[in-house]
Amino acid sequence: MRLKVGKIVNTHSLKGEVKVISSTDFEEQRFKKGSELLITRGNQVVKEVVVESYRTHKNNLLVKFVGIDTIEEAEKFKNLQIKIDSDNIGELEENEFYFHEIIGCKVFDENNKILGEIAEILTPGANDVWVIKAETGKEILIPYIEDVVKKIDVTNKRIDIEVMEGLID
């Protein structure tokens, strides 16, 4: 299985750097010098690459891959995804999860009533915010904090939460 860690949205310099919108919580690890990544179009691998360097720039990452040394070479990868083989993702601490494990989980309140399914995870700052898509089509935003999220069972794709006053209305 492969996990998406970012998307190449543009070229940046004449020396082959690309602008990447990250979709990983582990940028330092994923884009560190020497990391092996896959540039893909859908599920097709376009090129296996090794990170030469990366830096943050205006909420994006600027990434330089070994062997991609001109803007013309970098241009070929615009709008493609960057993925990593799940064999290379490493173990997480207890109570840490990958986005792909959480997205798609069904969410239940303290009365065992289904609220919907996790559709997206936002990372605005101090804590992540999970977007639940209700069956009505309405979006419910819940903070990923201990007071709200009580139990996560990624094996059965189930999350139990306690609805604090004002959280849903």
Phi, psi and omega in degrees: 000146178243145179246138178284131176244350179176176178225134178279117184254343180190170170271162180236315183230172178289346184267014173095007177290147177238151177268128185237134169267117184283145173228038179228149174278353189240052184304314184302322182281313185293322187253014180292156180307130179095350179296137177262121182232167179240130172266124187231155170241106188065235178261003182271128178281121179272319181200138171270132184229160175238133181287128175269319178194161173210156176207160179269142181207113178049059178065006175239176174249145171250119186240137177244124178259146178300131175087353174253097193245001179227159178296327180295318178294318182294325181305327182297340186257004181300138180069012176262161182267154174247126182232168177228144175291136183296343175297335185263010188274340178079168182272148177259161174291166175299143182065020171246141183222154172277150180308317184295340178280330184272318181297130181098350177289143174277141183247131181239145177273183184294345177262014179065025178267132181287131179264332182150205185231143177292120183257333188200157175235125178258146180235069186285340183172243188308314176221157180291155175239127180263132180262116178261127176266110180284161180296338177284351183096348180290147176260134177244129179258127176233138177283141176276083178226158184303323182296335184256304184276113186264322184210134178237123178236090185290333179299315181262008178054048182229136176232131177253131180233161171252123183278110178283155181303132178084356185290321187255326186293000000 
